[in-house]
Amino acid sequence: MSNVNVRRLVENIRSGTNIYTPLVELVVNGIQAIDAKGIPNGLVQIEVLRNGQADVLDRLEDVDGFVVKDNGIGFTKSNRDAFDTLYTEQKIADGGKGFGRFTCLKYFDRVKVSSTFAEGDTFRERSFRMGLDKDIIVDEKEGLSQAQATGATVEISGIKSVRVPDKKLETISRVVVERLLPYFVDKERACPRVVIRDANKPSDTVSLNDYLGKENSQIVEMKVDDGTFSLSANEDEKTFQVRVFKFFAPRTAKSKVSLVAHRREVTDNPLESYIPEFAEEFFEPGPDQDLAKGRNFVIKAYVFGDYLNDNVSLERGEFRFQTDTDLLNGISQNDIEQKASEIVQSVVGAEIAARKRRKEVRISEYVTNDAPWHRILAKEVDFSALPMRPSNQDIELHLQKKKYEKEVVTRTQVTALLNSENPDELGEKISQLIESISDSSKNDLIHYVSMRKCVLDLFSKSLEIGADGKHKSEGEVHDVIMPRKKDSEELNYDAHNLWILDERLNFTSYVSSDKPLKSAKGDRTDITIYNRRVAYRGDNESSNPITIFEFKKPQRDDFADPSSKEDPVQQIIRYVNQIREGKFKTPTGRDILVNDTTPFYGYVVCDLTKKVKDWLQKEKNFTPMPDGLGWFNWSGNISLYMEVLSWTKLLRDAEMRNKIFFNKLGID
């Protein structure tokens, strides 16, 4: 008669168990019962119970539970009393926690036990259920048996809300084999035969032992030259052993490292978490290197050790030490798995090395072709943590992270040096820091120049005739230089390409692009530039120059017609006069301070057709530039210097200014 709050105990099971945990517990109990009996022909049989409507695709009902039978010693009085005792120590020598049976009630409504056991020269039978109230054993019956052999049958059924994720017998078999592989490969104790069948098709039986040790077996152990490693736990060395297996026809494409306690798999994690090159399956050709007869496989490493046996949780779903750094115990799960993964890598070293070389080539191609500004940094960065087949984004994010980390270190060193009271440190360390800062600056400069090349290529393309035989609109060309209807209050500092027009405009404080001068319906310039952010400075100087641009669609020249209302020269003059008259205000509503000598610069960018040239010479009194690709004029009465430039000149001059930089980078 027990007195345990079984329901509360089951509800409090939180450790990393899953739907297969109770099945594994029952199979292990069967193996232990056979060991206790000491017979050579031990047999554990698993039956899969199903319920519900068959699936349309695989024609299989959902799994509702399992029946596990063994021909072991049976539920003797001693075994029965141990079952009825919470945290029984009966199997402690074999790693028993006296708790595993309660995981059955976590996932299944019903747990039924029936058993035949020997008592002296007679056979007796015992049956009972697991209770969910105060008693662990309920509805118990015992009496003489007509059977002539001992054994036990345990049924778990009435699956709860968590479904068995697998339906096919082969898939379920594979999971159980992986969880119990340490039993099957134990060299000191032979594992009894374990078979599994569908309760509805008892003739279809799968032997789990046949997964290993036979020709074309699905699981094959790999030779490990040195499978032992040690880690320090509070100045005490703990030793671990690693055994490595190939799993052919993998159910999943993940190679894993599993930590084992008392011959049972407790945790498994992808090897790619430690060595990304394990992300994909491996391939083994057939006899005589016949690729057609080859097989795919994944690798699974099993780690054994007393440290694992001593620290497994009650439910065998996790360990009592930490996953990451463990200051208390000294050894973490990650420490163990990392060491084990290095041993596994040595077993398949040639293939892993080849995969790493392919990754290095991939990274090198990205840096060379797409991100030459990272050339210096890339030589210093460790890429081993990147995925096996990294994307451009993976590589760039990794480099940016390392760049930031390096900059943080440099800033910290500079701060420490500036705060140092030891003058002798200066001469020795300054040169080192300057070199570090210089490398970072070189990377940024290379990036910036490379982006300029891309922008100029795009700008050149925007000036070409499209597939429809037409030129891009002036707005589309405008957007390459600076997005329309924006100002520098709405854009990041480097979100424009004003350097195409004039390098000095990179340092402009306020820019208004295609926005009204004074109201939503007012006149608007294509680009208006104030060289200082006068609206936000105490020295709102009237001497600060103002620059205005007007763009016209490539090959458009109707603005030179006598009847045109879009005369860009007159538009710029009108904008200048409006600003001088105080009709334009800053974004915060303050007046722009100008006087009679405030300099204005006006630029019109268009294609210089014959009509435009005649118009500039005969009607606007402009003077041609020496290269013939531009015209200029000075209106002294309003302090306005104006140029009319061709799109060709704008592109050519920008390319010429940057050509030396492109040449130095080898991207011209």
N, C-alpha and C positions, 0 to 999 in steps of 0.2 A: 504494500500500500504506500504509494508515494504521495507527497504533498508539495506539488510544484505548480505554479501558475504557468501552464504550458503555453496558453495563447499569448500572454504577455512576453514570454521568453522568445517565441517565434517572431512576434512583431518587432522585437528589438534586434533581430539579425540584420545587420547593415553592411557587414563586410562584403568584399567583392565576390559574392557567389553568383551563380546563374542557374538556368534551368537544368543544366547537365550535372551540377554539383551533387544533388541527391542520387542520381544514377551512378556516378562514379563512386560515391560512398557505399552504395549497396554492392557494387562489383568488388570493391576492395574488401568489404566484410566477408563476401563469399570466398575470395582468395585466402583470407586469413583463417576462415573456418576450415578450408581444405588443408592449409598448412598445419593447423592444430590437430587434424586427424591423421596427417602424415601418410597420405596415400599417393601412389604414383599416377593414378588416372583421374586426377581432379578435373572437374568440369563445371564451368559457370555458364549458364544459359540466360540470355536476355531476350525477352519478348516485347515487341512494341505494340502497345494498345492504341487503337484508333477510335475516333468517334466523329459524328457529324457527316456532312455531305462531301462527297469526293470532289476534288478540284477538277475543273474542266480540262486543264492542260495536262497535269501528270496523273490524273485519275486516282489520287490518293487522298484519304481523309486526313484531317489534322491529327497529330499525336495527342492522345489523352493521358498517357502514362506508360509505365513499364512494369514488367514482372521479371524479377531476377531470381533464378534458381541455382542452388549449388548442392554438391554432394559432400559437404563438409560435416563437421561434428554435430551440427544442429543446435537448437536452443535448449541446452542443458539447464539444470537449475542455476548453475553459476552464471551462464550466459544470460539467462532470463533476468536474474537479479541485477546484473550489470546493466542491462537494457533499461531497467526500472530505476536506475540511479543516475542522477544528474552529475556530470563530470566524473563518471566512473574511471578508475585507474586500471581497469582490467587489461587494456591493451597498450598501456603506457610504454612498454618496452618496444613496441612496434610503431611508436609515434602516435598512438591513439589519444584523442583529446576528450573522449567521452561525451561528445556533443554533436557529432556529424549527423546522427539520425534526425535531429530536429530540423535540419534543412529540408527534409522531405515534406514537412508540414508547411514550410514557407511557400512551396510551389504547388503542392497537391493537397486536395481535400481529404483523401483517404489513404491510410497506410495500414495494410493488412499483413499479418505474419502467420505462417503455418509452418510447422517443423516436426521432423521425426528425430528423436535422439535416443541414445542407448542409456539404459539405467541397469547396471549389472548385466544379466543375460537377456533382458527383455528390451523391447522397443516401445517407446511411448511417443505420443504426439501432443503437441501444444499449439494452440492458435489464440490470437488476440489482435486487437487494434490499438493504434496509438490514439490516446485521448487528447482533447483540446481544453480540458478543464484543470482539475487538480491532480489527476492521475495520468501517468505516462502510459500505463497498460490498462486497457479496459476490455470487457467482454472476453475475459480469458477462459479457455477451456483446456483441460488436460485429461488424458486417459491412455489406456493401452492402444497399441497400434498393430495392425496386421502387416505393416510394411516390414521389409527385411533389410533396409538400408537407411542410413541417417542422411539428413540434409535439411535445407530450409528453402522456403519460397516467400519472397516479400513482394507485395504488389503496392505500387504507388499510382494512384489514378485520380481522376477528377481535377484535371489541370486548372489552375487558377487564372488570373487575368493575363499573366505572362505566357505567351505561346512558345512552343518549341519552334525555333526558327527554321528547322530542317524537317523535311518529310521523307525523303528517299532513304532507304535502308543503308545504302552505300555511304551517304553523307553522314548519317548518324554514326555509323561504324567508324568512319575516319576521325570524327571528333573524339570518340571514346578512346581510340588507339592513341591519338596524340596526347590526351590527358593522362593515360596510363602507360605510356611507352616505357618509363623506368622499370615497371614490373616486367614487361616483356623482354627487356634486354638485360635484366639482372643476371650477372654471371655466377652469383653465389647461390641464388634460389631460383629454381626453375618455375616458370609461371604455368599454372594449370591452363587447360584449353578453355578459351572464352569464345562463345559463339553468339550470334544475334540473328533473330528471325522476326518476321512479321507474324503476329498472332493470327491474322487471317490467312496467311500463306506459310504454314509451318515447314513446307518442303523447301522453301527458298532460304537457305541458311548460309550465313557468312561467318567464316572463322577469322577472328581478329588476329590470331597468331600467324596467319598466312600472309599478313602484310609484311612480315620480315623473314629473312633467312632462307628464302627460296629463290630460284631463278626468276628473273623479272619481277622480284618483289617490289612493292610500291614504296617501301621504306628500307634504306640501306645505310648502314653506319659508315662514316668516312674516317680514314686514318688521320689521327692527330699526333704529331710528333711530340708535343709537350702540352698536354691539356690541363696542367695544374698551375694555379697562380695563388698568390697570397695577398691579403690586405691587412692593414693594421687597425685594430679596434682597441683604443685606450691602452696602447703599448703592448697589446697582445696580438700575435700574428694568427690570422684565421686563414685556413687553407680551403680552396675550392677546386672542384674537378669539372671539366667541361667535356661533354661527349656531343659529337656533331653528326647529324643525319641528313640524308637526302630524302625529300618527300616527292616522289614522282606523281605525275598527274595531279598537280596541286589543286586542292579545293579552293584555295585563294592564292593570289599571286604575291604573297608576303612571306619573306624569310623572317624568322623570329628567334628570339632568345627567351628561354623559359627557365624560371627558377623553381627548383624542386625541393619539397620537404617530405621526408619519409616516403620516398618513391611516388609521390603524387605531384603533378604539375600544379603550381599555385598561381603564378603569374606568367604572362607571355607578352612581349612587346616587340615591335618591328625592329629588326636589325638596322634598317635604314635610319632610325632615329640617331644612331651613333655613326654609321658609315653609309652615306646616302647611296653608294653604288650597289647596295643590296635591294634597291627599290624594285628591280625587275627580276623575272624568273631567270634561271640558268638553263642551259641546254647540254645534254649529253648525247653524242652521236651513237648510233648502233654499232654492232660488230663490224670490224674493218672500216671504221669511220663512216659508216653508211648513214648519211643524214636523213634519209627517208625513214629509217628505223629508229631514229633518235627520239629522246623523250625530254620534255621540259621537267624541271624540278625546282623546288625551293629548298632552302636550308633551314634547319631548326637545331638550335644548340640548347642542350639541357645542362643546367648548372646544379651541381650537388655540393653539399658541405654541411658540417655540424652546425655552423653558424645559421644556416637556413632552417635546419631541423629545430634548433632551439628557439627560433624567433618567429615561427609561423603562427598566425592568428588562430583563434579558437575554431572559426568556421573554415579555415584553410583557404580563404579567399584573398589574403594579403599577409604582409609581414609586419612585425611590430617596430621595425626600424623605418626611418624616413625614406621617401622616394628620392629626394634631393639630398643636399648636404645634411649629414646627421652629426651634430656636435656632441650629442649625448653618447651614442653608440660608437661613433667613429667611422662606421661603414654604412653607406646608403645603398639603396637598390640600384641607383644609377652607377655608382662605383663598380658594383659587381657586374652589371650588364655591359658597361664600357670595356672592362677587362676581357670578358667573355667574347665580345664582338671582335676584339683584336685577335684573339685566338682563332675565331672562325675565319677572319680575313686571311690569316696565314694558310688556312687549308685550301682556299680558292684564290690564292694570291695572284696568279697569272690573269685570271678573268677580271678581278677587281682592279688590278693595275691597268689593264687595257681600257676599262671603263673610265678610270680616272684620267687617262691620257686623252680620251675622246672629250671629256669635260674640259680639260685644259685647252684643247684646240678650240672648242666652242667659245670659251671665255676670251681667248686671244683674238678670235675673229671679231667678236663684238667690240672689244676695245679698239682694235685696229680700224675697223670699218665704220663703227657707229659712235664710238666714244673715245677718240684719240686723246682727249684731255685727261683721261685716267691712266695714261701709259705709265707714268712714274708711280702713281699710287698702286696700280695693279701689280707691280713688281714686289711690293711689300705686303700685300694682303694674302691671308690664308683663305683659300676658297673651298677647303675640304667640307665645310658644313653646307655648302650649296647643294640643291637637288642634283640627282644624277644627270638629268637633261635640263639644265637651267634655262629659263626664258630670258629675254632681254631685260624684262622687269626685275627678275630675280637677281641678275648680275648687277644691274644699276642700283637697286636698293641696298645690296650688300656693300657695294663700293661707297655709296653715300653714307651708310652707317659707319664704315671704317674711317671715312674722311672726317665725319663729325667727331668720332672718338679721338682721332689724331689731333684735331683742332682743339678739343677740350684739354687734352694733355698739354699742348703747346701754350694755351692761355694760362693754364695753371702754373706752368713753369715760368712764364713771363711775370705773372703776378708775384710768385715766390722770389724771383730774382730782383724785381723792383723793390720788394719789401725787405730784402736781405740787408743786414748791417755789416756784412763782410765784403769789403771792396775787392778782395782778392778773387772772389767768385766771378766778377764781371768779365774780365778778360777771357777767362776759360770758357764760360758758358754762353756768352752773347753770340759768338760765331756759330755755335751749335743751334741756338734758337733761330737765328736769322736764316740758316740753311733750311730748317724745318718749315719756317714761315714761307720761305721762297718756294719750296716744293709745292706747298698747298696753293700758293698764288699762281704758279705755273699751270697747275691743273685747271684752275678757274679760268685763266686766260685762254688756254687751249680750247676749253669748252665754249667760251664766249666767241672766239674767232670762228670756230667750226659752225656755230649757230648762224653767224653772219653769212657764211658761205651758203647755207641752206636757204636763208631769207633772200639772198640775191638771186639764187636759182629760181625761187618761187616768183620773185618780182619780174625776172626776165620772162618767165612763162606767162605771167599775167599780161604782158605786153604783146603776146603773139595772137595771131588769128585763131579762133576756136574752130571746132569741127563744123560749126554752122556757118563758117566763112565770115564771122563777125569778130570785132575786137571786144574785149571785156569792157564793161561800163566803167566810168570814172570812179564810181563807188567801190567796185571790186578792187581796182588798183589802189584806191585810197586805203582800203582796209589792210593791205599789206604793210603800208607805212604806219598807219594808226587806225584802230577801229573807229567807225563813225559814231556820232552822237554820244561821245564819251569825253570826259576830261580827266586830268590826272588825279582828281579826287576819287574817281571810280576805278582807276586802273593801278596795278602795281607799278613800281618805279621802272621796271624793265619790260613792261608789256607793250612798248611801242618800238618802232624801228626808224625813229627820226634821224638817226645817223646817216640814212640813205640821202637825206636832204642836206644835212650839214652836221659835221662831227660835234660842233659846239652845242647842238641841241640835246645831246645826251645828258647834259647837266641842267637842263631846263627845270624850273621849279613848278610852274603851272602851265598846263596845256589844255586847250579847249578844241575838240575835234568835231566839226560839223554841228555845233550847237548854237542856238540863237544868241545874239549879242545882249539883248535886254529882256525879251519875253518869248513865250512859246511860239508866237507868230512873227517874231522880228527877223531882221536880216541875220544871216549866219555865214561865217567864214568857213572854209574847209579846215584850216588849222590856224589857231591863234595862239601865240606863245609869249609868255611873260618870263623873262630870264630870271626873275626873282619872285618869290611868293610874297608879293607886296601886301596882299590882303592879310597876311599873318605875321607881318614884321613891324617893328616899331619905326623902322626907317623906310617908309613908303616913298622911295626916292623917285622924283620925276625924271631923273636921268636914266632910269632903267630902260633898255631898248625893248621894243615889241616887234614880233615877227609874224607875218601873215602869209599863208599859202593858199593858192587856189589851184585845183586840179581839173583838167579837161580830158575827156575820153580820148584814148589814142585814135589818131586820124580824124578827129572831129575838128572842124574849122568854121562851123556856121556862126560861132560867136563873133567872127570878124565881119559879118554882114552888116551893112548900114542900119538895117531895121532890128538888129538883135538887141534884146534886153538883158543879155548875159555877158556883156563886155567885162572880162575879168580884170582888166586894168582899171576901169572905172569902179568896179566893185571894191577893189582894194583901196582906192582913193576914198570912196564913200565910207568904208569901215574905219579908215584912219581918221577922217573928219568926225565920225560919230564918237570915236574914243576921245578925241581932243575936246569935243563938246560936252563930255561927261555923261554920255548916254549909255555907256557900258559900265557895269559894276562887277565886283568880284562875287564869287559864290556866296559869300556871307553878306552881300549887300553894300559893301564899302565902295566909295568912289576910287577909281584909278587916278592917281595923281600924275598929270602930264603938264608940260609947258611948251613953249614955242620951240624949244631945242630938243625935246624928247625924240630920240632917233627911232625911225620905223624902217623895217625891212619887208618888202613885199616880193613874193615869188609866184609866178604863174608857170605851171608845168603842163605842157601840151605837145602835140606833134607840130613841127614847123613846116607846114605845107607852104606852097608858093603863095596862096592867099594870105596866110598868117604873116609871112615875111613881108609881103607888100603892105599889109595893114600896119605892121609895126613901124616900117620905115616911112611910109607916106602919111599915115594918119596919127600915129602915136609918138613920132619923133624919137624912136629908140635907136641905139647904136649897136651894130653886130659885134659879137665877141670874136676873137681871132680864130677860134676853131669852127666858126660858122654854126654852132649848135645852140647858141643862146644870144639874147639881146639884153641891153641894160639901159637904164635911164635914171636921172636924178631930178627929183622935184624939190628944189631948195626951199620953196615957200612953205611946205609942210614937213620938211626934213624926212622925206621918203626916198629911199634907194630901192629900185625895183628891177628885177630880172625876169625875163621870160625864157624858160629852159625847155629843151626838148626831153622827152622821156628817154631817148637814146643817151643824151648827155648825162642825165641823172644816173642812169644805170652804169654808164661807162666810167664816170668820175668815182662812183662808189666802189666799183670793182678795182679801179686803179689805186685808190687809197688803201684798199685792203689786200692788194695782190701780194705784197711782200710777206704778209702774215700767212696767207694761204700757201705761198710757196714754201715757207719754212716748215709748215705742217705737212707738206706733200699732198695737199688737197686741191691744188689749182688745176 
